[in-house]
Amino acid sequence: MKKKILYAAALCLTMFVSQGCQDYLEQVPLDAPATGQFFNNETEMNAALNAIYKSAYWNTGNTAYQSIMDGWTDIALLRAVELGEGNFDVFNAHSAAIWRLAYTTIQRSNTMLDGMAKGKDQVPAATYNRLEAEARVLRAWSYFYLTFMFGEAPLITKPLTPDEFYTQKRTPKAELIKFIYDELDAAANVLAWAPTQRGRVSKAVALGIKSRAALYNKEYALAASTAKQVIDGAGLDLNPNFGDLFTRVGQAPNAGKEIMWEILYSDADPNNTNWLPLGSISRAAGGQSGRFPQQRLVDMFEAKDGKRIDESAVYDPQNPRLNRDLRLKYTVAMPGDTISMNLATVVYDIYKPTTSFRNADGTWTTRANADYDNAFGPAKSGVGLLWAKYTQTNENAFQARVNFILMRYAEILLTYAEAKIELGELDASVINAINKVRRRAKQPEVPAAIQNDQNELRELIRRERVAELAKEGFRWFDIRRWEIADIVMPQQVMGIAKNPATMPPVPNFKKTAKHDLNSIPTYEGQESLRMVRENRFWYPKLMLLPVPQAERDINPGLTQNPDW
């Protein structure tokens, strides 16, 4: 009985319904599932759907979880040593949070989908079908993360009785993937290409999730054909200015309709703020930097001639900021850059105790530089680099409301191109998709000499995903599906030169053929010249996250991933 009461109380905390929790406990038998019995009209169904959207915006400290996932990989780091180090256990808070957040979204979706059937006759058919389809997309989205982060997870498609809750088993990955595809197909058949409101899912998003899942599952023909549906039918294009995608002002018009799905932050709610900028910006600009890029990310950006920096004639290791892919300056701030963050404009520097600040009248003043000496700043806690993406947003960082993008059209183009390359179908459509993304970055188009070379194109598209999508939550998955996690993760975290008068040489990208193919720089012999942090480790079990021990304590029938 105690477990049943706790379960019912937990449902009250996660359900958004029109009556109070006390009413719920009085009216619903404790041995029956919560069925969303109040969804009798469109208003109540919309309220339930809004609650699902709210739960699908997975936050940690007012920050989207996807935005910190690169910190668990080889291209970024978090101030606190966390998943990226490789030395964690089944009690890890992040794996527990992702599992819990996913199932909160799934539970709310199931409650709505079950309960709304009672009010079906009270709602226009088209509206009813759309609301149902959106809920199914959000449920599939949650299962996408569970599948590719945990491998297997209980497949729950209806509200559970307490007894069922404690007896769930993990469903094989293949069944979860089939469920994801089926749900997204069903939803795509109902939804319009464009969302009814910004922040809601659409047919394009449903198919985008499906193409992403197929790519991660190495079902390349399905990934390509699904992405092609979006390319041909959704009427989307790229924003002409890459940097605009990550500022509040730049996002507002959604030029080219590139932003397909985003976490919205509204002025209507004073507590609805995005602390992603606050947690990443310069200490000199008044921020609380605690998330940083690694040098490897910087070195994977091409030079302006379209060549990797170890092969470029225009790259100068003495001036690594110059002659680079323009996406670099919109992604990473390097010493010498003029940065505008938190309503302040400063020259970013980690080598001197003072730096230049621009005054309101356009003049400059020299003042104390917290990036140089703050214990939690980029010099003392990071490796000399700062994030520019999502931080140069012309907002007070403590009240930032720049939206976080969950899906955009550039990803669809890159998914299509990569899938076709893996299939060996190297036609003009592949080159056009890559060139579209590269032209926006002012990078040279794909050279004619490699347009029929699968390996060269594979190298290019993998490098392109890093340059285009860093800090957006893709790298953790990419290094696993490309089977390179075992060579990129066990390393000492590397940064910029300790002394700008002694710049390190160009790193080695050709330690092995696999390093070369994946554009992975290595830094043997440069450790004394660079800022460094912890050594990271890799074990095969890290291909998946562990099933949280707290969940297995509640339900001993849940199995664990190998070696955990």
Salt bridges, closest charged atoms under 4 A:
ASP74 OD2 - ARG296 NH1 3.26
ASP74 OD1 - ARG475 NE 2.97
GLU82 OE1 - HIS94 NE2 2.20
GLU134 OE2 - ARG130 NH1 2.69
GLU134 OE1 - ARG200 NH1 2.99
GLU164 OE2 - LYS158 NZ 2.94
ASP182 OD2 - LYS178 NZ 2.67
GLU183 OE2 - ARG136 NH2 2.81
GLU183 OE1 - ARG139 NH2 2.69
ASP185 OD1 - LYS210 NZ 2.69
ASP232 OD2 - LYS228 NZ 2.80
ASP237 OD1 - LYS436 NZ 3.10
GLU258 OE2 - ARG408 NH1 2.85
GLU258 OE1 - ARG440 NH1 2.77
GLU262 OE2 - ARG198 NE 2.85
ASP267 OD2 - ARG248 NH2 3.07
ASP267 OD1 - ARG401 NH1 3.65
GLU302 OE1 - ARG438 NH2 2.94
GLU302 OE2 - ARG463 NH2 3.00
ASP310 OD1 - ARG308 NE 2.81
GLU311 OE2 - ARG308 NH2 3.63
GLU311 OE2 - LYS510 NZ 3.48
ASP325 OD2 - ARG327 NH2 2.74
ASP337 OD1 - ARG321 NE 2.63
ASP349 OD2 - LYS352 NZ 2.39
GLU411 OE2 - ARG212 NE 2.71
GLU418 OE2 - ARG481 NH1 2.76
GLU422 OE2 - ARG458 NE 2.79
GLU422 OE2 - ARG462 NH2 3.87
GLU425 OE1 - LYS420 NZ 3.10
ASP427 OD2 - LYS420 NZ 3.02
GLU445 OE2 - ARG439 NH1 2.74
GLU459 OE2 - ARG308 NH1 3.39
GLU459 OE2 - ARG463 NH1 2.96
GLU464 OE2 - ARG327 NH1 2.63
GLU464 OE1 - ARG438 NH1 2.95
GLU468 OE1 - ARG327 NH1 2.84
GLU468 OE2 - ARG408 NH1 2.74
GLU468 OE2 - ARG440 NH2 2.83
GLU472 OE2 - LYS389 NZ 2.80
GLU472 OE2 - ARG408 NH2 2.82
ASP478 OD2 - ARG465 NE 2.87
ASP478 OD1 - ARG481 NE 2.90
GLU483 OE2 - LYS218 NZ 2.95
ASP516 OD1 - ARG308 NH2 2.76
GLU524 OE2 - LYS511 NZ 2.82
GLU534 OE1 - ARG533 NE 2.82
GLU534 OE2 - ARG536 NE 3.13
